[in-house]
């Protein structure tokens, strides 16, 4: 990726003249692998928008390359930082670097540096079938590393990954995690925080959740743009032109978004969302689910309920309801 792409992005966002700030999330692979100097070159075209409050930066990293210079960079440009780590050492055996070496020991110093530089950060953990039995250990680990919150991503069917968590182990995992969180609520658990906020909105205690379908534009290194889910970038579908809505190096952003929202796959997804609205008692919370889960699990982007819905949306909601 070069800054021609971010120059085009900055112009595109500016031309949209939005009334709200757009969070730009840098993720996929390892963003810090670009190198600090090149990353500064990439984001400089966006700096005027950031200073005007039109955009903000977020980054999801494995944390292995974080040093003091990166910390200075995060603070200077106001980055929100997320670290991908699956819990204690034994639960990170599948996290390896490009040399095939385990990366856990390299992640810990990065998080220590974030704390020492007073940079708040979140964590995201992928929970494998084996990790489902370790809910308390996982929560305690994240309390110890000093993150503000942890997000739980149950291992799911995605691309070539055909493994997914299921069954009573999932129920027990969420129950144990919720119990442990109630006993020691020193950090936020993304899923529980979101559910409780949603419940509060239903009775007027918190702000209402927007009633909309977000299209989540995702831009690849080569300028290709997909909508609905970042995981659609690189997905194969002849019917849907591999979900590519346009290329930012060739088309302006407004044209891509307008064209994309009229595309067959976005229309099919929204039709599926409307079926979810009429059929599913959890719709007010999940708002129709993720397009990528529907496509990878069921082969239809306009499908309704998925295993991901059950494991990551329905079961956590039911867990909290049972506890009250």
C-alpha positions in Angstrom: 0.0 0.0 0.0 1.2 3.5 -0.8 -0.1 6.9 0.1 -1.8 7.3 -3.3 -4.6 5.2 -1.7 -4.9 7.3 1.5 -4.8 10.5 -0.5 -7.8 9.2 -2.5 -9.4 8.1 0.8 -9.0 11.5 2.4 -10.5 13.2 -0.6 -13.4 10.7 -0.7 -14.2 11.2 3.0 -13.9 15.0 2.7 -16.2 15.0 -0.3 -18.9 13.1 1.6 -19.2 16.0 4.0 -20.4 13.7 6.8 -21.9 15.1 10.0 -20.2 12.4 12.2 -16.6 11.1 12.7 -15.5 8.0 10.8 -13.4 5.5 12.6 -10.6 4.1 10.3 -9.6 0.7 11.5 -6.2 -0.5 10.4 -6.1 -4.3 10.5 -5.6 -7.5 8.5 -2.3 -9.3 8.6 0.0 -7.2 10.8 -0.4 -3.4 10.2 2.8 -2.6 12.0 4.8 -4.7 9.6 4.6 -1.7 7.2 7.2 0.0 9.4 6.8 3.2 11.3 8.2 5.6 8.7 6.0 4.2 6.0 2.9 4.2 8.2 3.5 7.9 8.9 3.6 8.5 5.2 0.3 6.6 4.8 -1.7 8.5 7.4 -0.3 12.0 6.8 -2.9 12.7 4.0 -5.6 12.0 6.6 -4.2 14.2 9.2 -6.3 17.3 8.3 -9.5 15.3 8.6 -8.3 13.9 12.0 -7.5 17.3 13.4 -11.0 18.5 12.2 -12.6 15.6 14.1 -13.8 14.0 10.9 -12.0 10.7 11.4 -10.2 8.8 14.1 -7.7 6.0 13.9 -7.9 2.5 15.4 -5.4 -0.3 14.9 -5.6 -4.1 15.6 -2.1 -5.5 16.1 -0.6 -8.7 17.4 1.6 -6.5 19.6 4.9 -8.1 18.8 6.4 -5.0 17.0 5.4 -2.4 19.6 8.3 -0.3 20.9 8.6 3.2 22.4 8.6 4.8 18.9 5.3 3.1 18.0 3.9 4.2 21.4 4.8 7.8 20.6 3.2 7.5 17.2 -0.1 6.1 18.7 -0.2 9.0 21.2 0.6 11.7 18.7 -2.1 10.6 16.2 -4.7 9.6 18.8 -4.8 5.9 17.9 -7.1 3.5 19.7 -5.1 0.3 20.1 -6.3 -3.3 20.1 -4.1 -6.3 20.7 -4.9 -9.8 19.4 -4.0 -12.4 22.0 -6.0 -15.5 23.0 -5.3 -15.6 26.7 -2.5 -17.3 28.7 0.5 -18.9 27.1 -1.0 -22.4 26.5 -3.9 -20.9 24.6 -1.7 -19.1 22.2 0.0 -22.1 20.6 -1.6 -21.4 17.3 -0.3 -17.8 17.2 3.0 -17.9 15.3 5.0 -15.3 13.4 6.2 -15.5 9.8 9.1 -17.6 10.8 6.9 -20.2 12.4 7.9 -19.2 15.9 5.4 -18.8 18.8 4.6 -15.2 19.3 3.3 -15.1 22.9 6.6 -14.0 24.5 6.8 -11.2 22.0 3.3 -9.9 22.7 3.8 -9.3 26.5 6.5 -6.7 26.3 4.4 -4.7 23.8 1.5 -4.6 26.2 3.8 -3.6 29.0 5.1 -0.7 26.9 1.5 0.4 26.1 0.8 0.5 29.9 4.0 2.3 30.7 3.3 4.9 28.1 -0.2 5.4 29.5 -1.9 4.1 26.3 -5.2 2.4 27.0 -5.7 -0.7 24.9 -8.3 -3.4 24.3 -7.7 -7.1 23.6 -9.4 -9.6 21.3 -9.3 -13.3 22.0 -10.1 -16.1 19.6 -11.6 -18.9 21.7 -10.9 -22.4 20.4 -12.8 -25.5 21.4 -10.1 -26.3 23.9 -10.2 -22.8 25.4 -14.0 -23.1 26.1 -13.0 -25.0 29.3 -10.8 -22.1 30.5 -13.2 -19.1 30.8 -12.1 -18.1 34.3 -8.4 -18.4 33.5 -8.9 -16.4 30.3 -10.7 -13.6 32.1 -8.1 -13.5 34.9 -5.3 -13.3 32.4 -6.8 -10.2 30.7 -7.3 -8.5 34.1 -3.6 -9.0 34.7 -2.3 -7.6 31.4 -4.1 -4.3 32.1 -6.3 -3.9 29.1 -9.5 -1.8 29.3 -11.7 -4.5 27.8 -11.6 -7.9 26.1 -13.7 -9.0 23.1 -14.5 -12.7 22.7 -14.4 -14.2 19.2 -15.4 -17.8 19.3 -13.6 -19.8 16.6 -15.8 -19.9 13.6 -16.2 -21.3 10.1 -14.3 -18.8 8.0 -12.6 -19.3 4.6 -10.5 -22.4 4.9 -11.2 -22.7 8.7 -14.0 -25.2 9.0 -13.8 -25.5 12.7 -16.4 -23.9 15.0 -17.3 -24.1 18.6 -20.7 -25.6 19.5 -22.8 -27.4 22.0 -23.0 -27.3 25.8 -19.4 -26.2 26.1 -20.3 -22.9 24.6 -23.1 -22.4 27.1 -20.8 -23.3 30.0 -18.1 -21.0 28.7 -20.4 -17.9 28.7 -21.9 -18.8 32.1 -18.5 -19.2 33.7 -17.2 -16.1 32.1 -20.2 -14.0 33.2 -19.9 -15.3 36.7 -16.2 -14.5 36.9 -16.8 -11.1 35.5 -19.5 -10.4 38.1 -17.1 -11.5 40.8 -14.3 -9.2 39.7 -15.6 -6.6 37.1 -12.2 -4.8 36.8 -12.3 -4.8 33.0 -15.1 -4.7 30.4 -16.1 -7.8 28.5 -17.3 -6.4 25.1 -20.2 -8.8 24.7 -21.6 -8.3 28.2 -21.1 -4.5 28.0 -23.0 -4.4 24.7 -25.8 -6.6 25.9 -26.3 -4.7 29.1 -26.2 -1.4 27.2 -28.9 -2.8 24.8 -31.0 -3.9 27.7 -30.7 -0.5 29.2 -31.8 1.1 26.0 -35.0 -0.9 26.0 -36.1 0.6 29.3 -34.8 4.1 28.7 -31.7 3.9 30.9 -29.2 4.3 28.1 -29.2 5.8 24.6 -31.2 3.9 22.0 -29.2 1.7 19.6 -29.3 3.1 16.0 -31.8 1.3 13.8 -29.6 0.9 10.7 -27.6 -1.5 8.7 -24.0 -0.5 8.6 -22.2 -1.3 5.3 -18.6 -1.3 6.8 -16.5 -0.4 3.7 -13.2 -2.3 3.7 -10.3 -1.2 1.5 -7.6 -3.6 0.5 -4.0 -2.8 -0.1 -4.6 -2.7 -3.9 -7.6 -0.3 -3.6 -10.4 -2.9 -3.9 -13.4 -2.1 -1.8 -15.9 -4.6 -0.3 -18.9 -3.9 1.9 -20.7 -5.4 4.9 -17.8 -7.4 6.4 -14.0 -7.1 6.3 -13.8 -10.9 5.8 -15.4 -10.5 2.4 -12.1 -9.1 1.1 -10.5 -12.0 -0.7 -13.6 -14.1 -0.6 -14.5 -15.9 -3.9 -17.9 -15.6 -5.6 -18.4 -15.5 -9.3 -22.1 -14.4 -8.9 -21.0 -11.5 -6.7 -17.8 -10.5 -8.5 -15.9 -11.5 -5.4 -17.9 -8.9 -3.5 -15.8 -6.0 -5.0 -17.8 -2.8 -5.1 -15.1 -0.8 -6.8 -11.5 0.3 -6.6 -10.6 3.5 -4.8 -7.6 4.1 -7.1 -10.0 4.2 -10.1 -13.4 5.5 -8.7 -14.3 8.1 -6.1 -15.5 6.9 -2.7 -19.1 8.2 -3.1 -19.5 6.4 -6.4 -18.3 3.1 -4.9 -20.6 3.4 -1.9 -23.6 4.2 -4.1 -22.9 1.4 -6.5 -22.2 -1.0 -3.7 -25.4 -0.4 -1.9 -27.3 -1.2 -5.2 -25.3 -4.4 -5.7 -26.9 -7.8 -5.7 -25.1 -9.1 -2.6 -25.9 -6.0 -0.4 -29.6 -6.3 -1.5 -29.6 -10.0 -0.7 -28.1 -9.3 2.7 -30.7 -6.7 3.5 -33.5 -9.0 2.5 -32.1 -11.6 4.9 -31.9 -9.0 7.6 -35.6 -8.2 7.1 -36.3 -11.9 7.4 -34.4 -11.9 10.7 -36.4 -9.0 11.8 -39.7 -10.9 11.3 -38.5 -14.3 12.5 -35.9 -13.9 15.3 -36.6 -12.8 18.9 -33.0 -11.6 19.2 -33.1 -9.2 16.3 -33.4 -6.1 18.4 -29.9 -6.9 19.7 -28.0 -8.5 16.8 -29.6 -6.4 14.0 -29.4 -9.2 11.6 -26.0 -10.7 12.1 -22.8 -10.6 10.0 -22.8 -11.1 6.3 -19.5 -13.0 6.3 -20.8 -15.6 8.8 -23.9 -16.2 6.6 -21.8 -16.6 3.5 -19.1 -18.8 4.9 -21.4 -21.0 7.0 -24.4 -21.3 4.8 -23.2 -20.2 1.3 -25.9 -17.6 1.1 -25.4 -13.9 2.1 -29.1 -13.5 2.5 -29.4 -16.3 5.0 -30.8 -15.8 8.5 -29.6 -17.7 11.6 -26.1 -19.0 11.8 -24.1 -21.0 14.3 -22.2 -17.8 15.0 -25.5 -16.1 15.8 -26.3 -18.8 18.4 -22.8 -18.9 19.9 -21.9 -15.3 20.0 -25.2 -13.4 20.2 -28.1 -15.6 21.5 -26.3 -17.6 24.2 -24.6 -14.6 25.8 -28.0 -12.8 25.9 -29.7 -15.8 27.5 -26.8 -16.1 29.9 -27.4 -12.6 31.3 -31.2 -13.0 31.3 -30.9 -16.2 33.4 -28.7 -14.5 35.9 -31.2 -11.8 36.7 
